[in-house]
């Protein structure tokens, strides 16, 4: 028995482990030490909850999240503060900063000189929302979006802040939002995954993105985000080897599935069935993905709408168009990361370039979905991991300044999928530093997204290591004021 135990190690299931080491409390305690996940299976109650999904009628069927990695400045985009222009170079009053902690990049500064936006602002649409001059296309669709100016978070550095938005925790090994939705709702298309990831790089200072951001965490591997690339193979390792026909591939997968079935019957390990499901999904994707990623059949009007970059794989515009095609084909959650928004210096020129990369295509996605009748059932989100300070980091000149990280107040926008259009929600003080109306925390934001998808965020849980986890951890309130 000892030899067999050593051979199977962590692959033992509960029944075999307890039967071979007796049913005493001491054995159970030993089992929990040797096999941490021994008692982490879902209860019958949890199974019943999952079977009831969605919990109520959803307003959105799918999500496209246009994440602006690096944190775009709200003061140069959607939060107009003329007082900063008037008080240019003056030190930020301590009564406004109120001891807000600083990053290592500005902790050594003796002064915090205020600096207003280099760009002009104007009011647009029936909502009369203020939009910066570097977002002219977004200004045209302002009555289709809801601008939230009162987002806030605890994290002050990029990696924990980004991870917090995506997974609900500042540390890794938690399922991402897309994985939670895949777990709860699955995909609308059996030939495509429920969760897809697209990456693009702008021309500003970049912050890295990592696979932990689209990880399945402790959920089954089938819920991990599938990353698309701009190479000849949009999904790596998907095509058959040159020496193997599709028929032969099918037979090979059938044999592998049969062997895995025997293993599952012996060990009852859910990871075995998850792997089989991944193999089968990859096989089906071989025909679905090439068709989805082919933009040659898109009419000239669509190319003109998104801009010529939409024909260049890997660009933000191309990924926005691909996101529409994936969403239209039934992918539940499309996550797009666009890097380059980390403007600690040289903000006026860098942010203008970044905005030029994303403005037209972001607005085009809204227009495209709307004209196809898909916007009402597709939730589109645009924003970063935190905001930027109202004071300059380092030396200040009007033409060349930078802003440090600011988690206390920043802006994002949402559109479609049950969100009110032509709305500005929340407000900051005249310095653009503190929230004065309707604060929205990251967990509130996540709870609202799940609500729009027909999910009660407090009931979408998964038991892991003896604790029931959820995307919103132990907090979060649905922002009902912005819902239709």
N, C-alpha and C positions, 0 to 999 in steps of 0.2 A: 504493500500500500504506500510505503514511504517513497519508493521509486516512482510510482504512478503520480503521487502528489507533486513531486519535483518536476516531472515531465509536463504536467498540465498547468502548474503554477496558478497564475491569476485567471486562467480560463475556466476554472471550476465554477459551476453555477450554485445557487443557494442549496438546492435539494441535495446535490452530491456532497457538497462541503459539510453540511450538517449531519447527513447520514453517516459519513465516513469518520467524522470526528466527534460523534455523539451529539445529543441535543441539549447538553448542559449549558448553563449560563456562562461558564468559563469558556466553553468552545465557541459560543456565539461572540463573546468578547474578543477572543483570539481571531475569529473570522473577520471582525470589523477592522482589526489592525492590519491583517494580511491583505484583505480585499476591501479597500475603502468604499467602493460602490456596492458592497454586498446588500445593503438595505436601502438603496436609493431608488428602487423602482416606483413607478407611479401607483397610487392607490386606486381602488375601484371608484372612489369619489372623484378623483382627478380624471379618470377615464370618462366618467359621465359628463364632467364639465367640458372636456375636449370634444366629446361627441355632440355637444349642444352648440358648438361654434358654427356661424357667428352667434353671439349672444343676443343680438337684436339686428334689425334691418340696417345694413351698411349704407352709408351715403357715398362711399368711394369703393371701387373694386380693386384699385391698384395705386401704387405710389411711385413717383419719379422724384428722387431727392438729388438736387443739384448742389452738392456740397462744395463750398468755396474755401478750400483748405489754406490755412494761414491767417484767416480772420480779416476780412475787408473792413475798412474803417466806416462806421456808420455816419461819421461827421462829413465824409466826402461822398455819401451815397443817398441816405434817406432821412437823416436827422439834422435838419437845418438849424444852425445856431448862430445868428448874426451877432450875438453878444461877444462871441469869441473873436470876431473880426474887430469889433470896437475896442476890445481889451487886449489886442495883440501885444505879446511880450510881457504882460503883467503876470505876476506869480499867482498860481492857483490858491485861492483862500483855503486855509486849514479847515474852516467851517464847512467847506464843500467836500474836501477830501476825507475828513473825519477819520484819519488814521488808516485808510485803505492800504492794505499791504502792497508792496512793490515787487517787481521782478528784480533779479540781480543786475539788469541792464540800466535801471534808473535809481536803484536804491542809494547810489552814491551821489546823486544830484543834490545840490544845495537849494536850487530853485526849480520850479515847475512852470516854465513860461507858457502861457496860453497861446494857441495859434488856431486861427479859423481856417476854413476850407479855401484852398487855392481856386476852386471851381465855383462857378455861379450856380445858384439854385433858382428854380421857377416852380410855380404851381400848375398842376395838370389835372385834366379830367373833371368829372362832376364831384369827385371827392376832394378836389383842390389839394391833393397831396404834394408835398415838396419833394422834388427829384433833382439830383445833381445833373449838370450839363454833360457829364461823361456817360450818362445812361439814357440817351435819347430814345432808343427803341423801347426800353422799359417804360418810359414816360408815355409812349403811345398805347400801352396796354394797362395803364395804371388802374383803369376802372374794372379790370378783370382780376386784380390781385388784392390781397389783404396784407398791408404792411404792419408788422408788429415791431414797435419801437422800444418795447420794455422787456426784452429777453434778459435773463441774468443767469449766472452760473457761479460755482465756487472755485473752479479750476482757473489758475492764472498762467499756466504754461501749456504749450501746444499739445503735447502728447496726452496728458491726462484730460484736457478739455475736449479734444477730438474723440478720445475713447469714451468719455462720458456721454457725449451726444449720440454716439453710435450704439453703445451697449448699456447705458444707464449706470455705469460704474467707472471710476477713474483708473481702475486697475484692469489688467487683461483677464483672459479666460472666462469671459461672460459672452453669451450669445448676442450677436448684433441684432438691431431692429429688424433687418430683413430676415434673419434666421428665425426670430420669434414669429413673424408673420407667416413664414413658410411652415413652421411647426403648427401654427394655429389654423391656417387656412389652405395651405398647399398652393399648387399652381393651377391656373385655368387651362393650361395646355400640357398634355401628357408628354409632348415631345420637347418641351423646354423646361428648364429649372424654374422654381418659384422666385429665385433671388439671383440677380445678375449684377456685376460690378464693372464699371467703365472708368478708365483713368486718362487724364490729360494733363499737360504741363503748360503753364503760361510763361510769360516773359519776365515776371517779377521774382523776388526772392522766394525760393521754394521751401516748403516743409514736407518731410517725407510722409508717405502713407504706407501702412503695413497690413499684412494679411490678417492680423488679429482683429482688424476693424470689420471684416466681413466673415469672421470665424463663427462656427456653430457653437463654440464653447462646449458646454456639457450636453447640448442636444445632439441627436443623431447626426452623423456626418452628412446625411442627405440634405440637411438644411444649411450647409455652408454656401456662401456666395460663390458663384461661378464667375471668375474673372475673364473678361474678353481682352484680347490684345490687338494691336494694330499691325501684326505681322501677317504673313501669308495664311497662317492658321489662326483664325480669330479665337479659338479655344484650343490651347495646346494639348497635344497627345490625343486628339480626337480622331484623326483620320487613321485608316487601316494601314498596316505596313505594306510596302510595295509588293511583297511576295504573297500577300494574302487577299483573297477575294472576299466580297461581302458575305457570300454564302459560307465560306470557311470561318469567317469571324462569328457568324451566327451560331455555327456548330460549336465553336470553341467556348462561347459564352454559355451555351446550354450545358456543356460538360462541366464548366466551372460552377455554374449554379447548382448542378446536381451534387457536386462534391461539397459545396458550401451548405447545402440542405442537410447532408449527413452530419456535418460538423454542428449545425444548429440543433439538430435533434439530440445530439450527445451533450452539448454544452449549454444550449439555450442562451447564447450570447447575442443580444440584439445587434451588436456591431457587425456580425456576419451577414445578417439580412440587409443591413444598411449598405454594405459594400456591394452586394448583389444588385441592389436598387441603383447604385451609382453606375455600375457597369451597364445596366440596361438603359439608363438615362443617356449615357454617353453614346450608346449605339443609336438611339432614336435621334439624338442631336446631330448625328452625322448628316442627316438629310435636312433637318430644320434650320440649322445655323447658317449654312451657305446661302440659303434663300433669304434669311432675315438680314444678313450683313451685305447683301447685294443692293447697292443704291443706284445701279445703272438704269433701272426702270422708273426711278422717281422723275416726275415731270419737271420741266424747266422752272415752272412757277414755284415748286418746292425748293429747288436749288437757289433760286433768287431770294426766297423768303429767309432761308437759313444763312445764306451767304456762300461764296465759292469754297470756303474752307470745309464745308460739309462733305465735299468730295475727297478730302484728304484724310485718310484713316488716322485715328489717334488724336485729332484736334477736338477741341471742345464742341465746335459746331457739328462735326461728324458724330460725336457721341450723343449730342442732343437728338439728332435725327435717328440714330440707332436706338436711343431710349424710347422714342415714339414708336418705332417699329416693334421693339420687344414688348412694350406695354400693350400695343394694339394686338399683339399675338397672344396675349394672356399671361405674360410674366407679372407676377404679383408685386415685386419690389425691384426697381432699378435704381442702383446707387451710383451716382457719378461723382468722382472726386476731381476737382480742378485745382492744381497747385500753383502757388506764386503770389499769394496775397500778404506776405509777411513784410510790410513796409516800415521798417524801423528807421530808415533814412531814404532820401530821394523819393519821397512819397508822390509828389505832384506828377513826375514823369512816369514812374512805375505803375501807379494805380490807373493812370489814363490808359496805359497799354493793356493792363489786365482787364479793365472794363471793356475795352474794344474787343478783346478776345471773346467775352461772354455775353455782352449786352444784346446783340442782334439775335444770336441763336436762342438765348433764354426766352426772349419775347416771341421769337418764331415758334418755339415749342408750344407756348400758350395759344397762339393764333392757329397753329396747325391742328392741335387737339380740338380747339373750339369749332373749326370749320368741318371737322370730321364727326362732330357730335360726341366726342370722347371726353371733353374737359369736365363735364358734370360728374363723371364717374372716375376721373383720374385726379389724384391729389399731387400737385407739383409744389416743391419746396425749394427755396433758394436762400442760402446763408452759410455762415462760418461758425467757428467754435467759440468765439467771444468777440468783443469789440476792440476799439482803440481809444487811447487816452485823449483828453482834450488839450493836454500840454505836450510840448515838444520833447522828444528824447534827444539829448545831446545839444549841439549847437543849432540855433534857430535862425533861419532866413526864410522869407516869405516864399521864395522859389524852391527851396531845398530844405525840407523838414521831414521828420519821421515821428511816428507815434508808437508808444509801447502798448502792451497788452492791457485790456480793460474788461474784466468779467462782470462788472457791476451793472452795466446797461449797454445794450447793443440792439441792432435791427436785423430782422429777416423778413422774407415775404412768403406767403402761401397763396395758392390759387386752385380753383376747381374743387371737385370731390367733397362738396358739402360745406365749403368755407365761404363766408360772405365776400362778395366782390366789391371793389371800390371803397375799401374801408381802411382807415388808419387806426390801429389799436394801441393803447398805452402812450405814455408821454414821459419825457425826461425833463430835468430842470433846465434853466436857461444856459447853464454851462455844459449841458449834455453829459453830465457826470453821474447823477443819481436818478433813479426812477421816481416819478411823482404820481403816476396813475397806472393802475392795472398791471402789476408785475407778472411776468410769465417765467417760471423756472423751467429748466430743462426737463424735469420730470412732468411738469404740466404739459409741456409741448409734446412729449412722448405719449402721455395719457390721451391727449386730444387726437393724435394720429391714430391710435388704436381705436378710439371711439368712432372716428369716421369710417374705420374699416369694420365696424360692427362688433367690436371687442371691448368688454369691460376690463380695463387694465389690471384690476385687482383680482380678476378670476383667471387670467392667462398665466398659469404658474407651472413650474417644473420642480419636482423634488430631487435634490442633489445633496449628497452627504448629510442627509438628515434634515435639511432645511428646504422650504419651498421658496424658490426664487421667482422674480418677475422682472420685466424690463424696467419698471418704475421703482424698484426696490421697495421701500416702505412709505413712499410719499406720492405726490402727484395728484392734481385736480384737473378735470377737463375744463378747458377755457370755452365755456358755453356761449359767451358773448359773440364769438367770431363764427359760430355755426349757423348755417341756414335754418 
